[in-house]
Every structure is written in structure tokens, then in C-alpha cells.
Amino acid sequence: LMENALKYSDAGVRIEVSLSIVNERLRVSVKDNGWGIAPCHQRKLFTQFYRVPRSEEQQQKGYGIGLAQSQYIINEHGGEIMVKSAEGEGSTFTFIIPCR
């Protein structure tokens, strides 16, 4: 999640990572002030090989597997992952897993 925050942002990006434990569940959030993601693309983000269409200047190398793999691992640990994002404002990816 941190690599994506760096990858899909301009130089000088600000990234905040927060951790908390509530009701025996670990909550981790990675927030950035990068390019952000339009709502129409957010539903597909965790689909393997899906990449958000970007302008020529914003094209980045990758295969579209990182978020799909993250979701798989988090789900296998009994957790969930979610995103809040707006174009031009950045993104916050949060996952929650049980503390066992």
C-alpha cells in the first residue's frame, strides 16, 4: 500500500500510516495526497490485472496484481480492505484484521 502511495503520486507526496487496535482487531490505514482514484474505478481496484487508466504522463510500470494479492492475503486472515479516494485529493487504503 505504501509503494502504491509513492508510485501513484507526484514528487513531494505526503503519506500517513496509522495503526490502532479496536475490539481485538488491528486497523492499518495508509493515506496519501496523490493523484486519487475516480469512483468509477474504485470498484475494480481489487480485481487482478486491473489498472486505473492514466494519462501518458501518469503511466507507471506494473501488472495490476498488488491490490488483488493484498486483498487475498487480508481475506485469508479473516480481514477486509477498503478504499476512500477522490481524484486530485489522494487515497486512503485501510485494512482490518483480527488480532489472534
ROZAVEX-364738 format. One record per residue: x, y, z of N, C-alpha, C in turn; residue in one letter. Coordinates in pm, 1 decimal, padded with zeros to 6 digits. Layout:
// ROZAVEX-364738
<site><n_u>X</n_u><n_v>Y</n_v><n_w>Z</n_w><ca_u>X</ca_u><ca_v>Y</ca_v><ca_w>Z</ca_w><c_u>X</c_u><c_v>Y</c_v><c_w>Z</c_w><residu>A</residu></site>
...
//
This chain:
// ROZAVEX-364738
<site><n_u>00083.1</n_u><n_v>-00119.6</n_v><n_w>00000.0</n_w><ca_u>00000.0</ca_u><ca_v>00000.0</ca_v><ca_w>00000.0</ca_w><c_u>00086.9</c_u><c_v>00125.1</c_v><c_w>00000.0</c_w><residu>L</residu></site>
<site><n_u>00197.0</n_u><n_v>00119.4</n_v><n_w>00073.3</n_w><ca_u>00288.0</ca_u><ca_v>00234.9</ca_v><ca_w>00073.9</ca_w><c_u>00355.8</c_u><c_v>00251.6</c_v><c_w>-00061.5</c_w><residu>M</residu></site>
<site><n_u>00392.4</n_u><n_v>00141.5</n_v><n_w>-00124.4</n_w><ca_u>00454.9</ca_u><ca_v>00150.2</ca_v><ca_w>-00256.1</ca_w><c_u>00358.8</c_u><c_v>00215.0</c_v><c_w>-00356.2</c_w><residu>E</residu></site>
<site><n_u>00231.3</n_u><n_v>00177.4</n_v><n_w>-00351.9</n_w><ca_u>00133.2</ca_u><ca_v>00238.6</ca_v><ca_w>-00441.8</ca_w><c_u>00116.0</c_u><c_v>00386.8</c_v><c_w>-00412.2</c_w><residu>N</residu></site>
<site><n_u>00118.5</n_u><n_v>00422.7</n_v><n_w>-00284.7</n_w><ca_u>00105.4</ca_u><ca_v>00564.1</ca_v><ca_w>-00248.8</ca_w><c_u>00218.9</c_u><c_v>00645.9</c_v><c_w>-00310.2</c_w><residu>A</residu></site>
<site><n_u>00338.4</n_u><n_v>00590.7</n_v><n_w>-00310.3</n_w><ca_u>00452.5</ca_u><ca_v>00658.9</ca_v><ca_w>-00372.3</ca_w><c_u>00444.6</c_u><c_v>00656.1</c_v><c_w>-00524.5</c_w><residu>L</residu></site>
<site><n_u>00404.3</n_u><n_v>00543.8</n_v><n_w>-00577.5</n_w><ca_u>00403.6</ca_u><ca_v>00521.6</ca_v><ca_w>-00721.7</ca_w><c_u>00300.9</c_u><c_v>00607.6</c_v><c_w>-00794.6</c_w><residu>K</residu></site>
<site><n_u>00186.2</n_u><n_v>00628.4</n_v><n_w>-00732.2</n_w><ca_u>00076.8</ca_u><ca_v>00699.8</ca_v><ca_w>-00797.8</ca_w><c_u>00057.5</c_u><c_v>00839.3</c_v><c_w>-00739.6</c_w><residu>Y</residu></site>
<site><n_u>00167.7</n_u><n_v>00908.7</n_v><n_w>-00725.8</n_w><ca_u>00169.9</ca_u><ca_v>01044.8</ca_v><ca_w>-00672.1</ca_w><c_u>00282.3</c_u><c_v>01121.9</c_v><c_w>-00738.3</c_w><residu>S</residu></site>
<site><n_u>00277.7</n_u><n_v>01252.0</n_v><n_w>-00723.5</n_w><ca_u>00386.8</ca_u><ca_v>01335.9</ca_v><ca_w>-00772.2</ca_w><c_u>00494.4</c_u><c_v>01346.7</c_v><c_w>-00663.8</c_w><residu>D</residu></site>
<site><n_u>00609.1</n_u><n_v>01400.2</n_v><n_w>-00701.5</n_w><ca_u>00716.8</ca_u><ca_v>01422.8</ca_v><ca_w>-00605.0</ca_w><c_u>00663.9</c_u><c_v>01508.7</c_v><c_w>-00490.5</c_w><residu>A</residu></site>
<site><n_u>00711.0</n_u><n_v>01482.9</n_v><n_w>-00371.9</n_w><ca_u>00667.6</ca_u><ca_v>01559.5</ca_v><ca_w>-00255.0</ca_w><c_u>00540.3</c_u><c_v>01506.5</c_v><c_w>-00193.0</c_w><residu>G</residu></site>
<site><n_u>00499.0</n_u><n_v>01386.2</n_v><n_w>-00231.3</n_w><ca_u>00378.0</ca_u><ca_v>01327.0</ca_v><ca_w>-00174.4</ca_w><c_u>00391.7</c_u><c_v>01313.1</c_v><c_w>-00022.8</c_w><residu>V</residu></site>
<site><n_u>00281.3</n_u><n_v>01329.2</n_v><n_w>00045.8</n_w><ca_u>00278.9</ca_u><ca_v>01309.2</ca_v><ca_w>00190.8</ca_w><c_u>00201.3</c_u><c_v>01180.5</c_v><c_w>00217.8</c_w><residu>R</residu></site>
<site><n_u>00261.7</n_u><n_v>01090.9</n_v><n_w>00294.5</n_w><ca_u>00199.5</ca_u><ca_v>00962.7</ca_v><ca_w>00327.9</ca_w><c_u>00190.1</c_u><c_v>00950.9</c_v><c_w>00478.7</c_w><residu>I</residu></site>
<site><n_u>00071.9</n_u><n_v>00916.3</n_v><n_w>00527.0</n_w><ca_u>00049.4</ca_u><ca_v>00895.6</ca_v><ca_w>00669.6</ca_w><c_u>00006.4</c_u><c_v>00750.6</c_v><c_w>00691.3</c_w><residu>E</residu></site>
<site><n_u>00072.1</n_u><n_v>00683.1</n_v><n_w>00783.8</n_w><ca_u>00034.8</ca_u><ca_v>00546.6</ca_v><ca_w>00820.2</ca_w><c_u>-00013.5</c_u><c_v>00549.7</c_v><c_w>00963.5</c_w><residu>V</residu></site>
<site><n_u>-00130.2</n_u><n_v>00493.2</n_v><n_w>00986.2</n_w><ca_u>-00181.5</ca_u><ca_v>00488.6</ca_v><ca_w>01122.5</ca_w><c_u>-00221.9</c_u><c_v>00346.4</c_v><c_w>01156.7</c_w><residu>S</residu></site>
<site><n_u>-00201.7</n_u><n_v>00312.0</n_v><n_w>01283.8</n_w><ca_u>-00236.0</ca_u><ca_v>00179.9</ca_v><ca_w>01335.2</ca_w><c_u>-00315.6</c_u><c_v>00196.1</c_v><c_w>01462.7</c_w><residu>L</residu></site>
<site><n_u>-00415.1</n_u><n_v>00111.1</n_v><n_w>01479.7</n_w><ca_u>-00490.7</ca_u><ca_v>00110.7</ca_v><ca_w>01604.2</ca_w><c_u>-00547.6</c_u><c_v>-00028.5</c_v><c_w>01625.6</c_w><residu>S</residu></site>
<site><n_u>-00581.1</n_u><n_v>-00057.4</n_v><n_w>01750.1</n_w><ca_u>-00646.6</ca_u><ca_v>-00183.7</ca_v><ca_w>01783.7</ca_w><c_u>-00777.8</c_u><c_v>-00149.2</c_v><c_w>01851.7</c_w><residu>I</residu></site>
<site><n_u>-00886.0</n_u><n_v>-00199.8</n_v><n_w>01792.9</n_w><ca_u>-01020.1</ca_u><ca_v>-00178.1</ca_v><ca_w>01846.7</ca_w><c_u>-01092.4</c_u><c_v>-00311.6</c_v><c_w>01845.3</c_w><residu>V</residu></site>
<site><n_u>-01147.1</n_u><n_v>-00349.0</n_v><n_w>01960.5</n_w><ca_u>-01220.6</ca_u><ca_v>-00475.4</ca_v><ca_w>01972.0</ca_w><c_u>-01140.7</c_u><c_v>-00593.9</c_v><c_w>01919.4</c_w><residu>N</residu></site>
<site><n_u>-01014.3</n_u><n_v>-00600.4</n_v><n_w>01958.5</n_w><ca_u>-00923.8</ca_u><ca_v>-00708.5</ca_v><ca_w>01920.6</ca_w><c_u>-00907.0</c_u><c_v>-00722.3</c_v><c_w>01769.6</c_w><residu>E</residu></site>
<site><n_u>-00913.7</n_u><n_v>-00608.5</n_v><n_w>01699.9</n_w><ca_u>-00889.9</ca_u><ca_v>-00605.2</ca_v><ca_w>01555.2</ca_w><c_u>-00788.7</c_u><c_v>-00494.9</c_v><c_w>01524.8</c_w><residu>R</residu></site>
<site><n_u>-00686.9</n_u><n_v>-00531.0</n_v><n_w>01446.4</n_w><ca_u>-00585.2</ca_u><ca_v>-00434.5</ca_v><ca_w>01405.6</ca_w><c_u>-00635.6</c_u><c_v>-00358.6</c_v><c_w>01283.0</c_w><residu>L</residu></site>
<site><n_u>-00627.2</n_u><n_v>-00226.6</n_v><n_w>01290.3</n_w><ca_u>-00668.9</ca_u><ca_v>-00139.4</ca_v><ca_w>01179.6</ca_w><c_u>-00545.7</c_u><c_v>-00062.7</c_v><c_w>01132.3</c_w><residu>R</residu></site>
<site><n_u>-00512.3</n_u><n_v>-00077.2</n_v><n_w>01004.1</n_w><ca_u>-00398.3</ca_u><ca_v>-00009.7</ca_v><ca_w>00944.0</ca_w><c_u>-00449.4</c_u><c_v>00074.6</c_v><c_w>00827.7</c_w><residu>V</residu></site>
<site><n_u>-00414.2</n_u><n_v>00204.0</n_v><n_w>00828.1</n_w><ca_u>-00453.3</ca_u><ca_v>00294.3</ca_v><ca_w>00719.6</ca_w><c_u>-00330.4</c_u><c_v>00357.8</c_v><c_w>00658.9</c_w><residu>S</residu></site>
<site><n_u>-00330.0</n_u><n_v>00366.9</n_v><n_w>00526.9</n_w><ca_u>-00224.2</ca_u><ca_v>00434.7</ca_v><ca_w>00452.5</ca_w><c_u>-00293.5</c_u><c_v>00543.9</c_v><c_w>00371.8</c_w><residu>V</residu></site>
<site><n_u>-00263.1</n_u><n_v>00668.2</n_v><n_w>00406.9</n_w><ca_u>-00327.3</ca_u><ca_v>00783.7</ca_v><ca_w>00345.1</ca_w><c_u>-00223.2</c_u><c_v>00865.4</c_v><c_w>00269.7</c_w><residu>K</residu></site>
<site><n_u>-00258.6</n_u><n_v>00908.9</n_v><n_w>00148.0</n_w><ca_u>-00167.5</ca_u><ca_v>00992.6</ca_v><ca_w>00070.3</ca_w><c_u>-00242.6</c_u><c_v>01109.6</c_v><c_w>00009.9</c_w><residu>D</residu></site>
<site><n_u>-00166.9</n_u><n_v>01205.8</n_v><n_w>-00038.8</n_w><ca_u>-00226.0</ca_u><ca_v>01320.6</ca_v><ca_w>-00108.6</ca_w><c_u>-00190.0</c_u><c_v>01314.9</c_v><c_w>-00257.1</c_w><residu>N</residu></site>
<site><n_u>-00190.0</n_u><n_v>01193.0</n_v><n_w>-00311.0</n_w><ca_u>-00152.0</ca_u><ca_v>01169.9</ca_v><ca_w>-00450.1</ca_w><c_u>-00263.0</c_u><c_v>01199.7</c_v><c_w>-00548.5</c_w><residu>G</residu></site>
<site><n_u>-00259.0</n_u><n_v>01129.8</n_v><n_w>-00661.1</n_w><ca_u>-00348.5</ca_u><ca_v>01157.7</ca_v><ca_w>-00772.7</ca_w><c_u>-00494.5</c_u><c_v>01125.0</c_v><c_w>-00742.9</c_w><residu>W</residu></site>
<site><n_u>-00518.7</n_u><n_v>01028.7</n_v><n_w>-00656.2</n_w><ca_u>-00655.7</ca_u><ca_v>00987.5</ca_v><ca_w>-00626.5</ca_w><c_u>-00713.8</c_u><c_v>00899.6</c_v><c_w>-00736.4</c_w><residu>G</residu></site>
<site><n_u>-00830.7</n_u><n_v>00842.4</n_v><n_w>-00707.7</n_w><ca_u>-00894.5</ca_u><ca_v>00746.9</ca_v><ca_w>-00797.8</ca_w><c_u>-01041.2</c_u><c_v>00784.7</c_v><c_w>-00812.9</c_w><residu>I</residu></site>
<site><n_u>-01086.0</n_u><n_v>00796.1</n_v><n_w>-00936.0</n_w><ca_u>-01227.1</ca_u><ca_v>00828.2</ca_v><ca_w>-00962.8</ca_w><c_u>-01317.2</c_u><c_v>00716.2</c_v><c_w>-00910.4</c_w><residu>A</residu></site>
<site><n_u>-01436.7</n_u><n_v>00750.7</n_v><n_w>-00863.0</n_w><ca_u>-01529.7</ca_u><ca_v>00649.6</ca_v><ca_w>-00809.9</ca_w><c_u>-01558.2</c_u><c_v>00534.6</c_v><c_w>-00906.6</c_w><residu>P</residu></site>
<site><n_u>-01564.7</n_u><n_v>00562.1</n_v><n_w>-01035.6</n_w><ca_u>-01596.0</ca_u><ca_v>00457.0</ca_v><ca_w>-01133.1</ca_w><c_u>-01488.2</c_u><c_v>00348.4</c_v><c_w>-01139.4</c_w><residu>C</residu></site>
<site><n_u>-01368.0</n_u><n_v>00377.3</n_v><n_w>-01093.4</n_w><ca_u>-01259.4</ca_u><ca_v>00279.7</ca_v><ca_w>-01095.3</ca_w><c_u>-01240.7</c_u><c_v>00210.1</c_v><c_w>-00960.3</c_w><residu>H</residu></site>
<site><n_u>-01295.2</n_u><n_v>00264.4</n_v><n_w>-00855.3</n_w><ca_u>-01270.5</ca_u><ca_v>00210.2</ca_v><ca_w>-00721.9</ca_w><c_u>-01326.9</c_u><c_v>00069.4</c_v><c_w>-00703.9</c_w><residu>Q</residu></site>
<site><n_u>-01438.8</n_u><n_v>00037.6</n_v><n_w>-00768.3</n_w><ca_u>-01498.7</ca_u><ca_v>-00095.9</ca_v><ca_w>-00753.9</ca_w><c_u>-01410.5</c_u><c_v>-00204.0</c_v><c_w>-00813.7</c_w><residu>R</residu></site>
<site><n_u>-01327.7</n_u><n_v>-00168.9</n_v><n_w>-00911.2</n_w><ca_u>-01245.9</ca_u><ca_v>-00267.1</ca_v><ca_w>-00982.2</ca_w><c_u>-01103.5</c_u><c_v>-00277.8</c_v><c_w>-00927.3</c_w><residu>K</residu></site>
<site><n_u>-01067.1</n_u><n_v>-00193.5</n_v><n_w>-00832.6</n_w><ca_u>-00928.5</ca_u><ca_v>-00185.0</ca_v><ca_w>-00785.6</ca_w><c_u>-00870.7</c_u><c_v>-00317.5</c_v><c_w>-00737.8</c_w><residu>L</residu></site>
<site><n_u>-00952.3</n_u><n_v>-00400.3</n_v><n_w>-00675.7</n_w><ca_u>-00902.3</ca_u><ca_v>-00524.1</ca_v><ca_w>-00616.3</ca_w><c_u>-00917.8</c_u><c_v>-00643.0</c_v><c_w>-00711.5</c_w><residu>F</residu></site>
<site><n_u>-00948.0</n_u><n_v>-00616.0</n_v><n_w>-00838.6</n_w><ca_u>-00957.9</ca_u><ca_v>-00719.0</ca_v><ca_w>-00941.3</ca_w><c_u>-00819.2</c_u><c_v>-00740.8</c_v><c_w>-01000.3</c_w><residu>T</residu></site>
<site><n_u>-00779.8</n_u><n_v>-00868.1</n_v><n_w>-01008.2</n_w><ca_u>-00646.5</ca_u><ca_v>-00897.9</ca_v><ca_w>-01058.5</ca_w><c_u>-00628.5</c_u><c_v>-00846.3</c_v><c_w>-01200.7</c_w><residu>Q</residu></site>
<site><n_u>-00516.0</n_u><n_v>-00784.3</n_v><n_w>-01226.1</n_w><ca_u>-00472.3</ca_u><ca_v>-00726.6</ca_v><ca_w>-01353.1</ca_w><c_u>-00542.8</c_u><c_v>-00595.6</c_v><c_w>-01389.4</c_w><residu>F</residu></site>
<site><n_u>-00628.1</n_u><n_v>-00543.2</n_v><n_w>-01301.0</n_w><ca_u>-00692.9</ca_u><ca_v>-00416.0</ca_v><ca_w>-01331.0</ca_w><c_u>-00597.8</c_u><c_v>-00301.4</c_v><c_w>-01298.5</c_w><residu>Y</residu></site>
<site><n_u>-00587.6</n_u><n_v>-00208.3</n_v><n_w>-01390.8</n_w><ca_u>-00507.4</ca_u><ca_v>-00087.9</ca_v><ca_w>-01369.4</ca_w><c_u>-00593.0</c_u><c_v>00032.5</c_v><c_w>-01404.1</c_w><residu>R</residu></site>
<site><n_u>-00591.6</n_u><n_v>00132.9</n_v><n_w>-01318.6</n_w><ca_u>-00668.0</ca_u><ca_v>00255.5</ca_v><ca_w>-01343.6</ca_w><c_u>-00608.8</c_u><c_v>00323.8</c_v><c_w>-01466.3</c_w><residu>V</residu></site>
<site><n_u>-00692.9</n_u><n_v>00355.4</n_v><n_w>-01563.8</n_w><ca_u>-00641.1</ca_u><ca_v>00426.3</ca_v><ca_w>-01681.2</ca_w><c_u>-00583.6</c_u><c_v>00562.3</c_v><c_w>-01639.7</c_w><residu>P</residu></site>
<site><n_u>-00467.2</n_u><n_v>00594.0</n_v><n_w>-01689.5</n_w><ca_u>-00397.9</ca_u><ca_v>00719.2</ca_v><ca_w>-01655.8</ca_w><c_u>-00353.3</c_u><c_v>00789.6</c_v><c_w>-01783.3</c_w><residu>R</residu></site>
<site><n_u>-00328.1</n_u><n_v>00918.2</n_v><n_w>-01769.7</n_w><ca_u>-00274.6</ca_u><ca_v>00994.8</ca_v><ca_w>-01882.0</ca_w><c_u>-00132.0</c_u><c_v>00947.2</c_v><c_w>-01911.6</c_w><residu>S</residu></site>
<site><n_u>-00082.9</n_u><n_v>00983.8</n_v><n_w>-02026.8</n_w><ca_u>00052.3</ca_u><ca_v>00944.0</ca_v><ca_w>-02067.9</ca_w><c_u>00157.0</c_u><c_v>00983.0</c_v><c_w>-01962.5</c_w><residu>E</residu></site>
<site><n_u>00142.9</n_u><n_v>01101.9</n_v><n_w>-01904.0</n_w><ca_u>00239.8</ca_u><ca_v>01149.6</ca_v><ca_w>-01803.8</ca_w><c_u>00232.3</c_u><c_v>01071.0</c_v><c_w>-01672.8</c_w><residu>E</residu></site>
<site><n_u>00117.9</n_u><n_v>01010.2</n_v><n_w>-01646.2</n_w><ca_u>00099.7</ca_u><ca_v>00939.8</ca_v><ca_w>-01519.3</ca_w><c_u>00114.1</c_u><c_v>00788.1</c_v><c_w>-01532.1</c_w><residu>Q</residu></site>
<site><n_u>00152.1</n_u><n_v>00739.1</n_v><n_w>-01648.4</n_w><ca_u>00168.1</ca_u><ca_v>00595.1</ca_v><ca_w>-01667.0</ca_w><c_u>00280.0</c_u><c_v>00542.6</c_v><c_w>-01577.4</c_w><residu>Q</residu></site>
<site><n_u>00255.5</n_u><n_v>00430.6</n_v><n_w>-01512.4</n_w><ca_u>00353.7</ca_u><ca_v>00367.4</ca_v><ca_w>-01425.1</ca_w><c_u>00366.5</c_u><c_v>00220.6</c_v><c_w>-01463.8</c_w><residu>Q</residu></site>
<site><n_u>00482.6</n_u><n_v>00164.8</n_v><n_w>-01440.8</n_w><ca_u>00502.5</ca_u><ca_v>00022.1</ca_v><ca_w>-01466.5</ca_w><c_u>00425.6</c_u><c_v>-00057.4</c_v><c_w>-01362.1</c_w><residu>K</residu></site>
<site><n_u>00376.8</n_u><n_v>-00171.4</n_v><n_w>-01402.5</n_w><ca_u>00306.3</ca_u><ca_v>-00259.4</ca_v><ca_w>-01310.8</ca_w><c_u>00215.7</c_u><c_v>-00353.6</c_v><c_w>-01386.5</c_w><residu>G</residu></site>
<site><n_u>00162.1</n_u><n_v>-00450.8</n_v><n_w>-01312.7</n_w><ca_u>00078.8</ca_u><ca_v>-00553.8</ca_v><ca_w>-01373.7</ca_w><c_u>-00063.1</c_u><c_v>-00556.8</c_v><c_w>-01319.0</c_w><residu>Y</residu></site>
<site><n_u>-00092.4</n_u><n_v>-00474.9</n_v><n_w>-01219.7</n_w><ca_u>-00226.3</ca_u><ca_v>-00474.8</ca_v><ca_w>-01163.9</ca_w><c_u>-00254.3</c_u><c_v>-00593.3</c_v><c_w>-01073.5</c_w><residu>G</residu></site>
<site><n_u>-00152.1</n_u><n_v>-00640.4</n_v><n_w>-01001.6</n_w><ca_u>-00174.1</ca_u><ca_v>-00755.6</ca_v><ca_w>-00913.5</ca_w><c_u>-00157.1</c_u><c_v>-00722.8</c_v><c_w>-00765.6</c_w><residu>I</residu></site>
<site><n_u>-00096.1</n_u><n_v>-00609.7</n_v><n_w>-00733.4</n_w><ca_u>-00065.1</ca_u><ca_v>-00578.3</ca_v><ca_w>-00593.6</ca_w><c_u>-00186.6</c_u><c_v>-00568.6</c_v><c_w>-00503.5</c_w><residu>G</residu></site>
<site><n_u>-00287.7</n_u><n_v>-00494.2</n_v><n_w>-00544.5</n_w><ca_u>-00406.0</ca_u><ca_v>-00478.6</ca_v><ca_w>-00459.4</ca_w><c_u>-00487.6</c_u><c_v>-00607.0</c_v><c_w>-00453.9</c_w><residu>L</residu></site>
<site><n_u>-00492.6</n_u><n_v>-00681.7</n_v><n_w>-00564.7</n_w><ca_u>-00563.9</ca_u><ca_v>-00810.0</ca_v><ca_w>-00564.2</ca_w><c_u>-00496.6</c_u><c_v>-00906.9</c_v><c_w>-00467.9</c_w><residu>A</residu></site>
<site><n_u>-00363.9</n_u><n_v>-00911.4</n_v><n_w>-00469.1</n_w><ca_u>-00291.3</ca_u><ca_v>-01000.0</ca_v><ca_w>-00378.1</ca_w><c_u>-00306.6</c_u><c_v>-00954.4</c_v><c_w>-00232.8</c_w><residu>Q</residu></site>
<site><n_u>-00304.0</n_u><n_v>-00823.6</n_v><n_w>-00211.6</n_w><ca_u>-00324.5</ca_u><ca_v>-00770.6</ca_v><ca_w>-00076.2</ca_w><c_u>-00460.7</c_u><c_v>-00812.4</c_v><c_w>-00022.8</c_w><residu>S</residu></site>
<site><n_u>-00563.4</n_u><n_v>-00797.4</n_v><n_w>-00106.2</n_w><ca_u>-00697.8</ca_u><ca_v>-00836.0</ca_v><ca_w>-00063.5</ca_w><c_u>-00705.1</c_u><c_v>-00984.6</c_v><c_w>-00031.8</c_w><residu>Q</residu></site>
<site><n_u>-00643.7</n_u><n_v>-01066.3</n_v><n_w>-00114.4</n_w><ca_u>-00644.3</ca_u><ca_v>-01210.6</ca_v><ca_w>-00091.4</ca_w><c_u>-00580.5</c_u><c_v>-01245.0</c_v><c_w>00043.0</c_w><residu>Y</residu></site>
<site><n_u>-00464.3</n_u><n_v>-01188.3</n_v><n_w>00070.5</n_w><ca_u>-00392.8</ca_u><ca_v>-01216.7</ca_v><ca_w>00195.5</ca_w><c_u>-00473.9</c_u><c_v>-01168.7</c_v><c_w>00316.1</c_w><residu>I</residu></site>
<site><n_u>-00527.3</n_u><n_v>-01049.3</n_v><n_w>00306.1</n_w><ca_u>-00606.0</ca_u><ca_v>-00992.9</ca_v><ca_w>00416.6</ca_w><c_u>-00731.9</c_u><c_v>-01076.1</c_v><c_w>00439.9</c_w><residu>I</residu></site>
<site><n_u>-00800.4</n_u><n_v>-01116.1</n_v><n_w>00332.6</n_w><ca_u>-00918.8</ca_u><ca_v>-01201.3</ca_v><ca_w>00347.2</ca_w><c_u>-00884.9</c_u><c_v>-01335.3</c_v><c_w>00409.6</c_w><residu>N</residu></site>
<site><n_u>-00771.4</n_u><n_v>-01392.6</n_v><n_w>00372.6</n_w><ca_u>-00729.2</ca_u><ca_v>-01521.0</ca_v><ca_w>00429.4</ca_w><c_u>-00701.7</c_u><c_v>-01510.5</c_v><c_w>00579.5</c_w><residu>E</residu></site>
<site><n_u>-00673.0</n_u><n_v>-01391.2</n_v><n_w>00626.3</n_w><ca_u>-00652.7</ca_u><ca_v>-01368.2</ca_v><ca_w>00769.7</ca_w><c_u>-00782.0</c_u><c_v>-01323.6</c_v><c_w>00838.4</c_w><residu>H</residu></site>
<site><n_u>-00894.0</n_u><n_v>-01335.1</n_v><n_w>00769.4</n_w><ca_u>-01022.7</ca_u><ca_v>-01300.4</ca_v><ca_w>00828.0</ca_w><c_u>-01050.2</c_u><c_v>-01151.5</c_v><c_w>00832.5</c_w><residu>G</residu></site>
<site><n_u>-00983.3</n_u><n_v>-01076.0</n_v><n_w>00746.8</n_w><ca_u>-00998.2</ca_u><ca_v>-00931.2</ca_v><ca_w>00748.1</ca_w><c_u>-01066.1</c_u><c_v>-00877.4</c_v><c_w>00624.8</c_w><residu>G</residu></site>
<site><n_u>-01057.3</n_u><n_v>-00747.4</n_v><n_w>00611.4</n_w><ca_u>-01115.3</ca_u><ca_v>-00678.7</ca_v><ca_w>00496.6</ca_w><c_u>-01029.6</c_u><c_v>-00557.7</c_v><c_w>00462.5</c_w><residu>E</residu></site>
<site><n_u>-01037.8</n_u><n_v>-00515.3</n_v><n_w>00336.9</n_w><ca_u>-00965.4</ca_u><ca_v>-00397.1</ca_v><ca_w>00291.2</ca_w><c_u>-01063.6</c_u><c_v>-00305.7</c_v><c_w>00219.2</c_w><residu>I</residu></site>
<site><n_u>-01044.2</n_u><n_v>-00176.0</n_v><n_w>00234.9</n_w><ca_u>-01133.2</ca_u><ca_v>-00078.8</ca_v><ca_w>00171.5</ca_w><c_u>-01053.5</c_u><c_v>00043.0</c_v><c_w>00126.7</c_w><residu>M</residu></site>
<site><n_u>-01115.8</n_u><n_v>00123.8</n_v><n_w>00040.9</n_w><ca_u>-01050.8</ca_u><ca_v>00244.0</ca_v><ca_w>-00010.0</ca_w><c_u>-01147.7</c_u><c_v>00360.6</c_v><c_w>-00005.1</c_w><residu>V</residu></site>
<site><n_u>-01092.9</n_u><n_v>00478.4</n_v><n_w>00025.0</n_w><ca_u>-01163.1</ca_u><ca_v>00605.8</ca_v><ca_w>00010.4</ca_w><c_u>-01070.9</c_u><c_v>00691.2</c_v><c_w>-00074.2</c_w><residu>K</residu></site>
<site><n_u>-01125.1</n_u><n_v>00749.0</n_v><n_w>-00180.8</n_w><ca_u>-01039.2</ca_u><ca_v>00826.3</ca_v><ca_w>-00269.7</ca_w><c_u>-01120.6</c_u><c_v>00925.9</c_v><c_w>-00350.2</c_w><residu>S</residu></site>
<site><n_u>-01054.5</n_u><n_v>01032.6</n_v><n_w>-00390.4</n_w><ca_u>-01112.6</ca_u><ca_v>01131.4</ca_v><ca_w>-00480.8</ca_w><c_u>-01001.1</c_u><c_v>01181.9</c_v><c_w>-00571.3</c_w><residu>A</residu></site>
<site><n_u>-01031.7</n_u><n_v>01196.2</n_v><n_w>-00698.9</n_w><ca_u>-00931.2</ca_u><ca_v>01243.6</ca_v><ca_w>-00793.2</ca_w><c_u>-00876.1</c_u><c_v>01379.1</c_v><c_w>-00749.5</c_w><residu>E</residu></site>
<site><n_u>-00745.0</n_u><n_v>01390.5</n_v><n_w>-00752.9</n_w><ca_u>-00678.8</ca_u><ca_v>01515.3</ca_v><ca_w>-00717.4</ca_w><c_u>-00666.3</c_u><c_v>01539.5</c_v><c_w>-00568.1</c_w><residu>G</residu></site>
<site><n_u>-00720.1</n_u><n_v>01449.5</n_v><n_w>-00486.3</n_w><ca_u>-00715.4</ca_u><ca_v>01467.5</ca_v><ca_w>-00340.5</ca_w><c_u>-00640.7</c_u><c_v>01357.3</c_v><c_w>-00268.0</c_w><residu>E</residu></site>
<site><n_u>-00615.0</n_u><n_v>01246.6</n_v><n_w>-00335.0</n_w><ca_u>-00544.1</ca_u><ca_v>01136.5</ca_v><ca_w>-00272.3</ca_w><c_u>-00634.4</c_u><c_v>01020.4</c_v><c_w>-00236.1</c_w><residu>G</residu></site>
<site><n_u>-00573.7</n_u><n_v>00923.0</n_v><n_w>-00168.4</n_w><ca_u>-00642.9</ca_u><ca_v>00799.2</ca_v><ca_w>-00134.4</ca_w><c_u>-00608.5</c_u><c_v>00756.1</c_v><c_w>00007.1</c_w><residu>S</residu></site>
<site><n_u>-00700.8</n_u><n_v>00683.2</n_v><n_w>00067.2</n_w><ca_u>-00675.6</ca_u><ca_v>00616.7</ca_v><ca_w>00194.3</ca_w><c_u>-00716.4</c_u><c_v>00471.8</c_v><c_w>00179.7</c_w><residu>T</residu></site>
<site><n_u>-00620.5</n_u><n_v>00381.7</n_v><n_w>00194.5</n_w><ca_u>-00647.3</ca_u><ca_v>00238.7</ca_v><ca_w>00195.0</ca_w><c_u>-00639.9</c_u><c_v>00192.5</c_v><c_w>00339.6</c_w><residu>F</residu></site>
<site><n_u>-00741.6</n_u><n_v>00120.0</n_v><n_w>00382.1</n_w><ca_u>-00748.8</ca_u><ca_v>00071.9</ca_v><ca_w>00519.7</ca_w><c_u>-00776.4</c_u><c_v>-00077.5</c_v><c_w>00518.3</c_w><residu>T</residu></site>
<site><n_u>-00700.6</n_u><n_v>-00150.1</n_v><n_w>00600.3</n_w><ca_u>-00736.5</ca_u><ca_v>-00290.3</ca_v><ca_w>00619.4</ca_w><c_u>-00748.8</c_u><c_v>-00318.1</c_v><c_w>00767.9</c_w><residu>F</residu></site>
<site><n_u>-00835.7</n_u><n_v>-00415.3</n_v><n_w>00796.6</n_w><ca_u>-00864.6</ca_u><ca_v>-00455.7</ca_v><ca_w>00934.6</ca_w><c_u>-00851.9</c_u><c_v>-00606.5</c_v><c_w>00940.3</c_w><residu>I</residu></site>
<site><n_u>-00773.9</n_u><n_v>-00654.9</n_v><n_w>01037.7</n_w><ca_u>-00760.1</ca_u><ca_v>-00798.1</ca_v><ca_w>01057.2</ca_w><c_u>-00772.8</c_u><c_v>-00828.8</c_v><c_w>01206.4</c_w><residu>I</residu></site>
<site><n_u>-00822.9</n_u><n_v>-00948.7</n_v><n_w>01237.5</n_w><ca_u>-00833.2</ca_u><ca_v>-00987.1</ca_v><ca_w>01378.1</ca_w><c_u>-00695.0</c_u><c_v>-01003.4</c_v><c_w>01441.6</c_w><residu>P</residu></site>
<site><n_u>-00684.3</n_u><n_v>-00971.3</n_v><n_w>01567.3</n_w><ca_u>-00561.1</ca_u><ca_v>-00995.9</ca_v><ca_w>01643.1</ca_w><c_u>-00577.1</c_u><c_v>-01132.5</c_v><c_w>01710.0</c_w><residu>C</residu></site>
<site><n_u>-00513.5</n_u><n_v>-01231.8</n_v><n_w>01659.2</n_w><ca_u>-00525.8</ca_u><ca_v>-01367.7</ca_v><ca_w>01715.3</ca_w><c_u>-00393.2</c_u><c_v>-01411.9</c_v><c_w>01767.5</c_w><residu>R</residu></site>
//
